[in-house]
């Protein structure tokens, strides 16, 4: 009798443990993150990282020498900018204090999509970049190894997709290049000559004598060795930026990570309940799967469309305020309004949410996922806080104020409603907070004291 009782307790304990580990519907949790999951096995060369850090914060990469990568991906704003839509080239200030500029220096438009955070993007199996996945690993299709807007003109020698991604913000007039007539870099963009854009930036780096020793230390030997200034290319710069982002913004020591490594007390009871909802009844893991809670797929989930749009037009319209998402890349109208599933690591820090930053809080975007169509039709525009300027403000809700356009977004939705009690929603949000690595909360150490060009770090 005692043996039978002990056996029953053993089975019950094992079952309960499996339920916690797999979610209430038996879906398995991912294995813990390791160094092997990242480029350079998580430890790129320190000299390469140091070069990338300087380049990331240096306005020398921009056409008008007035904006850097860090402007829209700043450590004081958790590698984003805390704005629904960035204020790019021509703006002043950082984060929510950034304005739209004035006079001849005023920005041309808001950047049409939310500035994505850069946490954990150095992972080896992230195959797509940007909200629409327009940069993709495809070694059998392009000489560079990447499918991208540059096509065959994307140079070879890029170490990974993170480096390939770094080739493109400098070619965007609204992000870093500037407008036609303002500088050579912007004019090359208008002329469609992306290789010339990268050559112009390389020339600026060659002309800045303080950069040569950094490039030489980062690329000391091999086919990409930098011996003289003439050897410096923008591919070198992109590879260094990727190494910096991989090393400094890898965060995999959240309570959830520690839980996966066997530290069962790392998460609160509420977070554990939320975990079971996430991997069970909530259905969240259907798209937010894997070690970093993304299937890397593209899904239409009725996200509100705000801002200037990407130039797309539904039938009957010609103002360009729509954004067709993945369809812009594939040309397949079945991909309309689909956007890439983001990783959820540090998600509590990476507001606003959505491809256009339409939701300002984690709770708001969670509730949207639970009933996307209803959320879309009842969208609260007051949560959008953007630096004001009358001509730009007039563009912000053109789509959302048009029922026919909202209907089109709703019709493409792929998510069925999920009914959760308020306590379950609270537990789910608590689990999402458990995806935050405490080391990601204060990133001030990543800001260099100065940059080699001597340009200012912030306006």
Secondary structure, 3 states (H helix, E strand, C coil): CHHHHHHHHHHHHHHHHHHHHHCCCCCCCCCCCCHHHEHHHHCCCHHHHHHHHHHHHCHHHCCCCCCCHHHHCEHHHCCECCCCCCCCCCCECCHHHCECCCHHHCCCCCCCCCCCCCCCCCECCCCEECCCCCEEECCCCCCCCEECCCHHHCCCCCCCHHHHHCCCHHHCHHHHHCCCCCCHHHHHHHCCCHHHHHHHHHHHHHHCHHHHHHHHHHCCCCCCCCCCHHHCCHHHHHHHHHHHHHHHCCCCCCHHHHHHCCCCCCCCHHHHHHHHHHCCCCCHHHCCCCCCCCCCCEECCCCCCCCCCCCECCCCCCCCCECCECHHHHCCHHHCCEEECCCCCCHHHCCCECCCCCECCHHHHHHHHHCHHHHHHCCCHHHCCCCCCHHHHCCCCCCCCCHHHHHHHHHCCCCCCCCCCHHHHHHHHHHHHCCCCHHHCCCHHHCCCCCCCCCCCCC
